[in-house]
Amino acid sequence: MFKKILAIDDELDTLTFYSEVLEDENYLPITAVNGQEGLDKAREHRPDLIILDIMMPEKGGMKTYKELKKDPDLKDIPVIVITGISKMVDFKSLMNRGSTGNIPPAGHLVKPHNADELIKAIREVLG
């Protein structure tokens, strides 16, 4: 059975790229164009992994990430965050501002990234 990966990003070109790369690697891609749709699809499909863009309008990636980790049914799904912040330590600092002990993401990719970097990050998380 294929592993399901939910990609949440507001850029349609990026979602198309993720879908093509994931299909080529025998993953089942699920896409969402914003944080709320991503949360809804995570509840519906129970993906094995979530790829989450941090910079999105409306419900951004930070808020979406925090909601994922607070939801008892979704909190154990690993998340790879996609951001322009180049250092993971900086991202963790930003993530924890004003929150109470959030769980760090399973992985981190900096935009722009290529297909090889994406697949490497996914394999590191999923094994």
N, C-alpha and C positions, 0 to 999 in steps of 0.2 A: 504494500500500500504506500502511496506517495505521502510524504510529509507535507502538511499544509503550512504555508507561510503567508501571513497577512502583511501587506505593504501599505502604510498610511503616509500619503504625501499629497500636497495640494497641486503639484505639477503633473499634468497628464503625461507629458513626455517621459518623465521619470518613472511613472507607474508602468508605462509601456515598456521601457527599458527593463525594469525589474521583472515584469511578467515574462518577457522573452528570455532573459537570463535564467530565471527560475525554471521555466519549462524545459529549456535546453539541458538543465541539470537534473531533470526528473523530479522537481518539486511541483506541488500544486499551488499556483499563486492565487491569492485573493487580494483585491485592492479596495482601498477606501480613499476618498478625496479630502477628508477632514477628520478631526479627532472624534466627533460624535459618531460619524458613520463607522469609523474604526472600532470604537467601543461596541457598537451594535453588532458589527460583523464578528468581532472577537467572541461575543456572547453566543452568536448563532453558530459559528463554525468551529470554535475551540481550536485555533491554530497551534501548531507545534512551536512556532516562533513568530514574533512580530518585528517588522522593520519600521521604525517610526522617525519621521522627519520632525525636528524640533521647531523649526520656524514655519508656522502655518497661520493663516488668518483665522478668525473666529476662535474655536477651541484649539489652541496651540498644542504642540507636542509635549511641553512640560506638564500642562494641566492633564492632558490625556494620559501621560505616563503615571502621574500620581494617582489618577482614578483607576488605572489598571492595577496598580500595586495595592490599592485599598480594597479592591473587590475580591472577596474570598474565592470566587470561582475563576478569576483571571490572574491572580497575583503570582502564580507559579509559572506562567508562560514567560519564557525568556524574551527579552527585548534588546534589539540592536538599535541604538539611537544614531541618527544621521544628523550631523550638525556642521556648522562652519567653525566651531570652536575646536582648535587643533589639539589642545591638551586635555586628556581625560580628567586630570586633576581639576582643571578649570571648570569643566562641565559638572563634575560632582559638587564643587563649591556652589555653582549656580543652582543646581538642582536642589540643594539642601537649604537654600535661603528661604526663611519663613516656613519651613516644614518641620516635621518631627520625625527624623530618622528614616528617610526614604531608603528603599532597597536600591543599590546601584544597578545600572543596566548590565546585561550580560556581555554586551559588546558596544563598540563605538566606531563609527566611520566618519571621516571628514569629507565634505563635498569640496571639489568633485572627486569621485572615485570611479574606478573602472570595474568591469565584470569580474575580473580575477580577484580584486580586493573584496568585492561583495561576497563571492563564493567562499573565499578563505575565511571571512568573518563568520559566515553561516556555518561552515564545517567546524570551526573552533567551538561554536556554541552547541551545535547539535551532535557533534561527534562523528 
